[in-house]
Amino acid sequence: MRCGFVWLLLAASPAAAGDQARLGLFNLKVVGLNPALAEAGIDALASAIGKMNAGEVVTASELNALLEAEKRNDALGCDDVTCLVEIGIAAGIERLVAGSLTKAGDKLVVSLQLIDVQHAKVKERVTLEWRGAESGFASLLAAAAELLLVSPTARAPGKIALAGAPPGAEWRIGQQPIQGPTSADLDTGVYSVRVEAMGYTTLETQAVVRAGQTTTVAAALRPSGAGAVVGLGVALGAFKPTNGDLATRRSGLALDAVYWHELGALAIEPRFGMRWDVRPDEEADYLEVVGDVGVHWLVLHRPTTPFVGAGGGARWLRRKHQETFVFGNVVRTTARRVVEEDGYGVGGYGRAGVLFFRDASVRGSVSLDYELAYFGEDDRPQGLRVALGFVF
């Protein structure tokens, strides 16, 4: 595919050696774009070059006046370095800029090159790619001209600022995470920007950075159906009584049905569950039913995050255990017997764990709970629960 060309002529008139250098803007042809953009592109380049203080911008009509009629006709089809050098010599200039503006698939490509007319060689090349809207071509052309005509030491740094992002959003430029709403100093160019927040679609876009300017990226993310923040879940694990007559028993099982609801960095979790002895016998057994509500703090706004929390509610316990009895005042006799009892009480728990797959439709967690209950002044059973959970 033949690319359209931007011709910029940089010259110092021999008759005015001390005068400011002149930049001639001859023509702009575009490929794969609306032809009307050619004139808009010329205006954008002329405006950008004028702000660089790189020289006086000469209009196309003024440049044509410098060329003989034959050379003007040759210039219409000029698309290689040798031809451009001949045009530059004919116009009495020393340097010129040639380039292309091409629509290739979903991207816009700007390529510029700085040609030394006297030595007939290319001194500098710049290529920028843009995958955003075509309306961004003016900034793209201006950035390419800055890279070509302004030395790195003379270019003032630019920045990228993020605006409108939801609370807890994280963003990066390229592979570099950014802290705060504004980036550090950046050189002129095109940068990839990625913005993420739990419960929202990820934004992937590009930003053109200009010398001495701050480019704002609008990050009004849309709520996402994937990784829903509400769902029913189940947790299965082991439970071990840690005090009282049941502390000598082996670990039992714990099964909970939960409803998980995230609100930013917090999660609310009503649950209903059971803990029971998996090896009951005639001397000891237990079954505990729990119903409570917990609140958890999610430490990070990432797909995998540690969390801590606590909760409380009602308890019902049925247990069979051995108790020791003492008989007699003078001669004391001890005896043990099996006691079966049940009753209602209150209880609570503290939890620490890790939540993962937060950006998927099914989330998982691993957690450790310290649980305690109150059934009377001398009846305060405690235990540890380790569980693997899933929220759908």
Residue pairs with C-beta under 8 A, 6 or more apart in sequence:
1 31
1 32
1 102
1 104
2 31
2 79
3 31
3 79
3 100
3 101
3 102
3 111
4 28
4 29
4 30
4 31
4 38
4 100
4 101
4 102
5 27
5 28
5 29
5 78
5 79
5 98
5 99
5 100
6 25
6 27
6 28
6 41
6 45
6 97
6 98
6 99
6 100
6 101
6 112
6 141
7 24
7 25
7 26
7 27
7 75
7 78
7 84
7 87
7 96
7 97
7 98
8 23
8 24
8 25
8 26
8 45
8 49
8 96
8 97
8 98
8 145
9 22
9 23
9 24
9 25
9 26
9 58
9 63
9 88
9 91
9 93
9 95
9 96
9 97
10 21
10 22
10 23
10 24
10 54
10 55
10 93
10 94
10 95
10 96
10 97
11 21
11 22
11 23
11 24
11 91
11 92
11 93
11 94
11 95
12 19
12 21
12 22
12 94
13 19
13 22
13 92
14 92
20 55
20 56
21 54
21 55
21 56
22 55
22 56
22 57
22 58
22 93
23 49
23 54
23 55
23 56
23 57
23 58
24 57
24 58
24 62
24 63
24 66
24 91
24 93
24 96
25 42
25 45
25 46
25 49
25 57
25 58
25 59
25 60
25 63
26 60
26 63
26 75
27 38
27 42
27 60
27 75
28 38
28 39
28 41
28 42
28 45
28 101
29 38
29 101
30 37
30 38
30 41
30 101
30 102
30 103
31 100
31 101
31 102
31 103
32 102
32 103
32 104
33 101
33 103
33 108
33 134
33 137
34 134
37 134
37 137
40 138
41 101
41 137
41 138
41 141
42 60
44 137
44 138
44 141
44 142
45 141
45 142
45 145
46 57
47 142
48 141
48 142
48 145
48 146
49 55
49 57
49 145
49 149
50 57
52 145
52 146
52 149
52 150
54 149
54 150
63 91
64 72
66 90
66 91
66 92
67 75
67 87
67 90
67 91
68 90
71 86
71 87
71 90
71 91
74 83
74 86
74 87
75 87
78 84
78 86
78 87
81 98
81 115
81 120
81 121
81 122
82 120
84 96
84 98
84 115
85 115
85 117
85 120
87 96
88 94
88 95
88 96
88 115
88 117
89 117
93 117
94 116
94 117
94 118
95 114
95 115
95 116
95 117
95 123
96 114
96 115
96 117
97 112
97 113
97 114
97 115
97 145
97 148
97 149
98 112
98 113
98 115
99 110
99 111
99 112
99 113
99 144
100 109
100 110
100 111
101 108
101 109
101 110
101 137
101 141
102 108
102 109
102 111
103 109
103 134
106 131
107 129
107 130
107 131
108 129
108 130
108 131
108 134
108 136
108 137
108 140
109 127
109 128
109 129
109 130
110 126
110 127
110 128
110 130
110 137
110 140
110 141
110 144
111 125
111 126
111 127
111 144
112 125
112 126
112 127
112 144
112 145
112 147
112 148
113 122
113 124
113 125
113 126
113 148
114 122
114 123
114 124
114 125
114 148
114 149
115 121
115 122
115 123
116 122
116 123
124 148
126 144
126 147
126 148
127 144
128 140
128 143
128 144
128 147
128 189
128 190
129 190
130 136
130 137
130 140
130 190
130 206
130 208
131 206
132 205
132 206
136 208
139 208
139 210
140 190
140 208
142 210
143 188
143 189
143 190
143 208
143 209
143 210
146 155
146 188
146 210
146 211
147 188
147 189
150 188
150 211
152 187
155 187
155 188
155 211
156 211
156 212
157 185
157 186
157 187
157 211
157 212
158 185
158 186
158 187
158 188
158 209
158 210
158 211
158 212
158 213
158 214
158 215
159 182
159 183
159 184
159 185
159 186
159 209
159 213
159 214
159 215
160 173
160 182
160 183
160 186
160 191
160 193
160 207
160 209
160 214
160 215
160 216
160 217
161 181
161 182
161 183
161 214
161 215
161 216
161 217
162 169
162 171
162 178
162 181
162 182
162 195
162 216
162 217
162 219
163 181
163 216
163 217
163 218
163 219
164 218
164 219
164 220
165 171
165 195
165 197
165 219
165 220
165 221
166 197
166 200
166 221
167 197
167 264
168 197
168 198
168 264
168 265
168 301
169 195
169 196
169 197
169 200
169 219
169 221
169 301
170 177
170 195
170 196
170 197
170 301
170 302
171 177
171 178
171 193
171 194
171 195
171 196
171 219
172 178
172 193
172 194
173 183
173 186
173 191
173 192
173 193
174 191
174 192
178 184
182 214
186 209
187 209
188 209
188 210
188 211
189 208
189 209
190 206
190 207
190 208
190 209
191 206
191 207
191 209
192 204
192 205
192 206
193 203
193 204
193 205
193 206
193 207
193 217
194 202
194 203
194 204
195 202
195 203
195 217
195 219
195 221
196 202
196 203
197 221
197 301
198 227
198 229
198 262
198 301
198 302
198 358
198 359
199 223
199 224
199 227
199 228
199 229
199 262
200 221
200 222
200 223
200 224
201 221
201 222
201 223
201 224
202 221
203 219
203 221
205 217
207 215
207 217
208 215
209 215
226 359
226 360
226 361
227 358
227 359
227 360
227 361
227 363
228 361
229 261
229 262
229 263
230 259
230 260
230 261
230 262
231 259
231 260
231 363
231 391
231 392
232 257
232 258
232 259
232 260
232 391
232 392
233 257
233 258
233 259
233 260
233 363
233 389
233 390
233 391
233 392
234 255
234 256
234 257
234 258
234 389
234 390
235 254
235 255
235 256
235 258
235 271
235 273
235 365
235 367
235 387
235 388
235 389
235 390
236 253
236 254
236 255
236 256
236 387
236 388
236 389
237 253
237 254
237 385
237 386
237 387
237 388
238 251
238 252
238 253
238 254
238 385
238 386
238 387
239 251
239 252
239 253
239 254
239 275
239 383
239 384
239 385
240 251
240 252
240 383
240 384
240 385
241 247
241 249
241 252
241 286
241 381
241 382
241 383
242 382
242 383
242 384
243 380
243 381
243 382
244 321
244 379
244 381
244 382
245 284
245 321
245 322
245 323
246 284
246 286
246 319
246 321
246 381
248 284
249 277
249 279
249 284
249 286
250 277
250 278
250 279
251 278
252 275
252 276
252 277
252 278
252 286
253 275
253 276
253 278
254 273
254 274
254 275
254 385
254 387
255 273
255 274
256 271
256 272
256 273
256 274
256 290
256 387
256 389
257 271
257 272
257 273
258 269
258 270
258 271
258 389
258 391
259 269
259 270
259 271
260 267
260 268
260 269
260 363
260 391
261 267
261 268
261 269
262 298
265 297
265 298
265 299
265 301
266 295
266 296
266 297
266 298
267 295
267 296
267 298
267 307
267 309
268 293
268 294
268 295
268 296
269 293
269 294
269 295
269 296
269 309
269 311
270 292
270 293
270 294
271 290
271 291
271 292
271 293
271 294
271 311
272 289
272 290
272 291
273 289
273 290
273 291
274 287
274 288
274 289
274 290
275 286
275 287
275 288
275 290
275 383
275 385
276 286
276 287
276 288
277 284
277 285
277 286
277 287
280 320
282 338
283 320
283 321
283 322
283 338
284 319
284 320
284 321
284 322
285 319
285 320
286 317
286 318
286 319
286 320
286 321
287 317
287 318
287 319
288 315
288 316
288 317
288 318
288 373
288 381
289 315
289 316
289 317
290 313
290 314
290 315
290 347
290 371
291 313
291 314
291 315
292 311
292 312
292 313
292 314
292 347
292 348
292 349
293 311
293 312
293 313
294 309
294 310
294 311
294 312
294 349
294 351
295 309
295 310
295 311
296 307
296 308
296 309
296 351
297 307
297 308
297 309
298 305
298 307
298 355
299 305
299 306
299 307
299 308
300 306
302 358
303 356
303 357
303 358
303 359
303 360
304 354
304 355
304 356
304 357
304 358
305 354
305 355
305 358
306 352
306 353
306 354
306 355
307 351
307 352
307 353
307 354
307 355
307 365
308 350
308 351
308 352
308 353
309 350
309 351
310 348
310 349
310 350
310 351
311 348
311 349
311 351
312 346
312 347
312 348
312 349
313 346
313 347
313 348
314 344
314 345
314 346
314 347
315 344
315 345
315 346
315 347
315 373
315 375
316 342
316 343
316 344
316 345
317 342
317 343
317 345
317 373
317 375
317 381
318 340
318 341
318 342
319 340
319 341
319 342
320 338
320 339
320 340
321 338
321 339
322 336
322 337
322 338
322 339
323 336
323 337
323 339
324 334
324 335
324 336
325 334
325 335
325 336
325 337
326 332
326 333
326 334
327 333
327 334
327 335
343 375
343 376
344 375
345 373
345 374
345 375
345 376
345 379
346 373
346 374
347 371
347 372
347 373
347 374
348 371
348 372
349 369
349 370
349 371
349 372
349 385
350 369
350 370
351 367
351 368
351 369
351 370
352 367
352 368
353 365
353 366
353 367
353 368
354 365
354 366
354 367
355 363
355 364
355 365
356 363
356 364
356 365
357 363
357 364
361 392
362 390
362 391
362 392
363 390
363 391
364 388
364 389
364 390
364 391
365 388
365 389
365 390
365 391
366 387
366 388
366 389
367 386
367 387
367 389
368 384
368 385
368 386
369 384
369 385
369 386
369 387
370 382
370 384
371 382
371 383
371 384
371 385
372 380
372 381
372 382
372 383
373 380
373 381
373 382
374 380
375 381
